[in-house]
Amino acid sequence: MSQRDKKNQYWRSFDEKEQSPAFLKEVEEEFANGIPPGVDAETHEPLPVSRRDFLKYMGFGLASVAAACSPIPTEKAIPYLVQPEEIVPGKAYWYASTCFGCSSACGILVKTREGRPIKIEGNAESAINQGGLCATGQASVLELYDSGRLQGPLDQGKKVGWDNLDKAVLAKLNELQDSQKQIVFLTGTITSPTLKSTIDQFLSKYPNAKHVVYDAVSASGILDAHEFIFGKRILPHYRFDKARTIVSFGADFLGTWISPVEFAKQFSRGRKLDQKNMSQLYQFESGLSLTGANADIRVPLLPSQIDSSVLGLLECIETGEIKSAPQDNGIRSQIKKTAENLKKNKGRSLVVSNSNDIDVQNIVVRINQILGNYGHALRIDQGSNQKKGHDKSLDRLVHDMKNGQVEALFIYGNNPAYSYFDSKSFVEGLEKVSLKVSLDNRNHETAQLMDYHAPDHHFLESWGDSEPVEGVFHISQPTIRPVYSTRSIGESLNNWMGIKEDYQDTVKKYWEDQVFPYSGQLLFDSFWKKSVHDGCCKTNQFKPVKQRDAAQVISESVKQILKKSKMLESKQGWEIHLYESVALRDGQSANNPWLQELPDPITKLTWDNAANISSKDAKKLNVKQGDVIAIKVKGRTYKLPVVIQPGQASGSISLALGYGRTKAGKVGNGVGQNVYGMLNGSNANWNYYVQNALVSTTGTSEKLALTQTHYSLEGRPIFKDATLNQYKSDPAAGNKDQVDLVMLWEQHKTEGHSWGMAIDTNACIGCSGCMVGCQSENNVPVVGKEEVYHRREMSWIRLDRYYKGDEENPEVAFQPMMCQHCANAPCESVCPVLATVHSADGLNQQVYNRCVGTRYCANNCPYKVRRFNWFDYAHNKSFDYYMNDNAGKLALNPDVVVRSRGVMEKCSMCVQRIQEKKLEYRKQGKPLNSDDIKVACQQSCPSDAIVFGDLNDPKSQISKLLHKNKRRYQVLGELNVKPAVNYLTKIRNKE
Amino acid sequence: MTRKLIFSLLILLVVGFLISIFIESASQVGNNQGYAPTQPIAFSHKLHAGENEIQCLYCHSGSERSRHAGIPSASICMNCHTNIKQDSEEIQKIKQALEEQKPIQWKKVHRLADFVYFSHEQHVGSGEISCQTCHGPVDKMAIMRQEEDLSMGWCIDCHRKADIVVHGTTDVKKVSDTGGMDCAKCHY
């Protein structure tokens, strides 16, 4: 390490960077936190084994041997009574549908086996996500089988039949028929045009009814600014692939902002090296986000400095001079460079901001107008419907409720008692509402305050549709008969309007009247069938918006921003930046164990939210990782453990929203802290940053279940990168230390196929969607916080995240890491029972039934990708997440075995998928086209970073990609283990 | 001295014998060869497949298309039995199941461990192996029984001996020569 250039070394944690003695001692030990079996995890005391216990276990052992010799128990085989003609048991069927995991409304394909959905993948035909799907979307299949969902209608908390519920609600509604008080339908963003029209129809029956839309994490600022300037409340549809220069002020568009999968697809298309110009991304932000980690130039700054920086950028573009941006840390010079680049790329650039402040968004509109980006990289004639929330209308609703002006409240798809910043007022106001109906299928924080529950289906159980972007339609169709006694919201509303109609017909009718005429098709029947089959369609609707020059109307916004930044200069104290985490987003899916255990792509924290602070601030406060600090905001104190985060703007603390649920369910309750209460939202739109927070230490500390800091890099060149200019002059830049080593052993000969993988680290954005894809495909168990803390998480693929250089603003690298299927596999040579051996087609096979659990292989694996199965997760009460629950078991993939305790497991390169395609082709009598095999991680990748295929076939996609590719390298290639997984160097578009 | 030698040889012999018995019996754990449970409906393959010569695939239609051969649904039985032998006690049971919407709970005869992936489609659909190769003379069984031991050794034996035509050529190879002995062909 000492001889190498320290500046160019990647590091994974501060401990490693500083090579602290504690760290060096820790890396020597097999187990972090020292917990060999037989030691109490809490007290770290050895567990006593008495003579009695010893005899007991011996006796049990003998008894179980005897039991094993008795005849096996009878197993039932229960066929259908009437087998549907189109179903063959044992075959997977795929249905196109729409994901409602968030409001992006991506198109999906649902894999069903024996009539139950087991996996969700992106629909390649969809114009939105184009085949990719995020972690949240893929994990939503688990929520279908969540036994914590409402299992039927409730009247004042008591189970009733649907008829009785309808009677009760109708009786109440009839009383309200002539009431002049408000009847309010409070929903999240609804992308479904049919549902929107059904709600409108329902509300039209009442004289004073309205529909209030509320997003926990809102884009009100953008909508307001467009309303102010163009006279139409519209969210632009962004096209990051059409921009050569992308500037983002705080918007994490690759991770969470508006439609992350779509944006990731677009972004990665603009970053391909084979085209003329690679796009360049500038990110101005406080906490390190996924987008910031992928930025070519990242400028960390305080949340309060962002507003004036946006203004500074406008000034610089207009006049070349900056008057308003912050002076410190060279922010101005960065803005100047950004402005120059933007001006060079007029009409081919894009400036976005996640600010919810209308003034800031007005300036952003103006900047994009000057640059001529409207109509190119952002469009308002075919705008987006993915965020519709209106902050002020919820504020007004709460005010009206408190004044007793609201008679009835229906809620659907949101949870203000948890996520509204002033939830106390909301709850108080709710008490004055006489009819309270929840249509959500969970009894969450808000729903449990309601009188009537008419639980909606899970989206995989019901008909529906969506129009995420104007002119782009998705269909949603049931893929399973309802698991519980729920009813689709559309049907509930139809019933309450006295319309006896199946919701399927409602959707169909809407499509016939509103979608079909614009489709350019001749017959509705064939159009409908095709749409249901494809899951999506496009129409040629344009809703032209009159262009107006923002220059004349933004002078007030400029004044406001200047006034605010003047005010802020004098303020003292900490600034808090609130963000959505990639896994949990706004917290709606908090009861999903896959998402809780998905490590945050940046902090690598699971099962918790923490206070991310810079190392400078940590020194100032004298706190270490895990120490709990108390943050006082608006008179309330929040206690959170510290995560020292490189790249965090000094003076700011980043906190993830979406945690601290109290009524999420058995998995999500009490995980982390709810920080929605910190939001600022008195007069204007809600602000996702807070000034003047007081921070103090508490003297206590908490365990953090982090998945990285495990294993030291030992200074090896594991991740390789270069700048674009270096690459242009030499494609092998950053990848020159390749050596050809002498082989001591005879090589494995791969006949026929030779499976391999190529991972383009230049495309990988680190979103971690592949981790959930793998978990869903391969029945990877959830182990819980305690076990993650003991570093026994089971994920077959992980996303390593490395930092390089300045810890105040490091370069970040992401590297998906799974079994490398080495030709000279070190694991194979140490297994005493031949449980891990090489296959003829180049796979490193793990044979669970042969494994006796010596763990030698994991010990000898240089990549540390082997996972030992410590507990019988599928039958152990201590791991009550989903596998041990009868409903949750239905989400398992029947083509992959559920591993038992005491065996080693690891990535199999989705051998079940290889086998499936091989058989399919063999039966058709055609040679296998290996590009047709898509392994789970590859399939889910929104940035197409992973390619799998046959290395022996020169025509395969992977062979073409790797052939003479100077960027190709193998991790730890110097060990001569000859991995089948190849990586391509990352190219950064910077000086 | 000789007595001691004989004595220790004897002990070795006894221990060796015990070990061989142990290994023999251990290899029989989970082996269900000959298992022939009484089924809820006294269905006879001998009558249907043997005497009446009904094709296996008429009822077990998944054999060529799916990993599971499949047990026919009650409606398949009734395709014929709405006209034939309606009064039989056993047929009444099927009728009753359909009327009451209670699926028939057959006892599974051929049971493989969870960690083995066996595909009928691969063997019957693609490999064109006859059902009797593994299931024995089903057409002579009044009560269905497990004919072979279904052990891994038995599987591997066939993979070593069976011929396969290499795709796109007329070459004939053994299954084992084309990766048929790889663990991950069946274990995943």
Boltz contact constraints between the chains, C-beta under 6 A:
constraints:
  - contact:
      token1: [A, 68]
      token2: [B, 29]
      max_distance: 6.0
  - contact:
      token1: [A, 74]
      token2: [B, 107]
      max_distance: 6.0
  - contact:
      token1: [A, 75]
      token2: [B, 108]
      max_distance: 6.0
  - contact:
      token1: [A, 75]
      token2: [B, 111]
      max_distance: 6.0
  - contact:
      token1: [A, 76]
      token2: [B, 105]
      max_distance: 6.0
  - contact:
      token1: [A, 77]
      token2: [B, 71]
      max_distance: 6.0
  - contact:
      token1: [A, 77]
      token2: [B, 106]
      max_distance: 6.0
  - contact:
      token1: [A, 77]
      token2: [B, 108]
      max_distance: 6.0
  - contact:
      token1: [A, 78]
      token2: [B, 103]
      max_distance: 6.0
  - contact:
      token1: [A, 78]
      token2: [B, 105]
      max_distance: 6.0
  - contact:
      token1: [A, 79]
      token2: [B, 71]
      max_distance: 6.0
  - contact:
      token1: [A, 79]
      token2: [B, 73]
      max_distance: 6.0
  - contact:
      token1: [A, 80]
      token2: [B, 73]
      max_distance: 6.0
  - contact:
      token1: [A, 81]
      token2: [B, 73]
      max_distance: 6.0
  - contact:
      token1: [A, 81]
      token2: [B, 74]
      max_distance: 6.0
  - contact:
      token1: [A, 81]
      token2: [B, 98]
      max_distance: 6.0
  - contact:
      token1: [A, 81]
      token2: [B, 103]
      max_distance: 6.0
  - contact:
      token1: [A, 82]
      token2: [B, 73]
      max_distance: 6.0
  - contact:
      token1: [A, 82]
      token2: [B, 75]
      max_distance: 6.0
  - contact:
      token1: [A, 83]
      token2: [B, 73]
      max_distance: 6.0
  - contact:
      token1: [A, 88]
      token2: [B, 62]
      max_distance: 6.0
  - contact:
      token1: [A, 88]
      token2: [B, 65]
      max_distance: 6.0
  - contact:
      token1: [A, 88]
      token2: [B, 66]
      max_distance: 6.0
  - contact:
      token1: [A, 89]
      token2: [B, 68]
      max_distance: 6.0
  - contact:
      token1: [A, 89]
      token2: [B, 70]
      max_distance: 6.0
  - contact:
      token1: [A, 90]
      token2: [B, 66]
      max_distance: 6.0
  - contact:
      token1: [A, 90]
      token2: [B, 67]
      max_distance: 6.0
  - contact:
      token1: [A, 90]
      token2: [B, 68]
      max_distance: 6.0
  - contact:
      token1: [A, 91]
      token2: [B, 66]
      max_distance: 6.0
  - contact:
      token1: [A, 839]
      token2: [B, 182]
      max_distance: 6.0
  - contact:
      token1: [A, 839]
      token2: [B, 184]
      max_distance: 6.0
  - contact:
      token1: [A, 840]
      token2: [B, 179]
      max_distance: 6.0
  - contact:
      token1: [A, 840]
      token2: [B, 182]
      max_distance: 6.0
  - contact:
      token1: [A, 841]
      token2: [B, 179]
      max_distance: 6.0
  - contact:
      token1: [A, 843]
      token2: [B, 184]
      max_distance: 6.0
  - contact:
      token1: [A, 845]
      token2: [B, 183]
      max_distance: 6.0
  - contact:
      token1: [A, 845]
      token2: [B, 184]
      max_distance: 6.0
  - contact:
      token1: [A, 847]
      token2: [B, 183]
      max_distance: 6.0
  - contact:
      token1: [A, 847]
      token2: [B, 187]
      max_distance: 6.0
  - contact:
      token1: [A, 848]
      token2: [B, 115]
      max_distance: 6.0
  - contact:
      token1: [A, 849]
      token2: [B, 115]
      max_distance: 6.0
  - contact:
      token1: [A, 897]
      token2: [B, 114]
      max_distance: 6.0
  - contact:
      token1: [A, 897]
      token2: [B, 115]
      max_distance: 6.0
  - contact:
      token1: [A, 908]
      token2: [B, 188]
      max_distance: 6.0
  - contact:
      token1: [A, 911]
      token2: [B, 184]
      max_distance: 6.0
  - contact:
      token1: [A, 911]
      token2: [B, 188]
      max_distance: 6.0
  - contact:
      token1: [A, 912]
      token2: [B, 188]
      max_distance: 6.0
  - contact:
      token1: [A, 919]
      token2: [B, 122]
      max_distance: 6.0
  - contact:
      token1: [A, 922]
      token2: [B, 126]
      max_distance: 6.0
  - contact:
      token1: [A, 923]
      token2: [B, 125]
      max_distance: 6.0
  - contact:
      token1: [A, 923]
      token2: [B, 126]
      max_distance: 6.0
  - contact:
      token1: [A, 927]
      token2: [B, 167]
      max_distance: 6.0
  - contact:
      token1: [A, 927]
      token2: [B, 168]
      max_distance: 6.0
